[in-house]
């Protein structure tokens, strides 16, 4: 199977996670849910991810190093994933409790994280207002072309 073409993504994170991502303390971004929504099956090693704190400008850019995905999860699986990943995810008990009913999980290892001081270099389509906490540039461009 051919390697996927690198994509460009925007992920919205809670502001308290930006510092730990920039310093390398938080190495993995975890996305857990009850449906197969992005980034599940949409993010791959080599992709670029812009990191935007909620209600703030884009703060950083990273390259995806590794992606681990799980499906068909139950409460015991979530507890086990917490044991495996939490020292790199840095989720508190409230985070994991809120994800206890998740059936899908994506763990994204970030690499080459760099601070951004200017949003001029972020693709404009990613900066449009949206309720989605994960956006993919190619999908947004396809939607724009279809309109």
Secondary structure, DSSP 8 states (H G I E B T S, - for coil): -------EEEEEE-THHHHHHHHTS--EEEEEESS--TTTTT--TT-EEEEEETTS-EEEEEEEEEEEEEES--HHHHHHHHHHHHHHH---HHHHHHTTT-SEEEEEEEEEEEE-S-GGGS-GGGGS--S-SEEEHHHHHHHHHH-
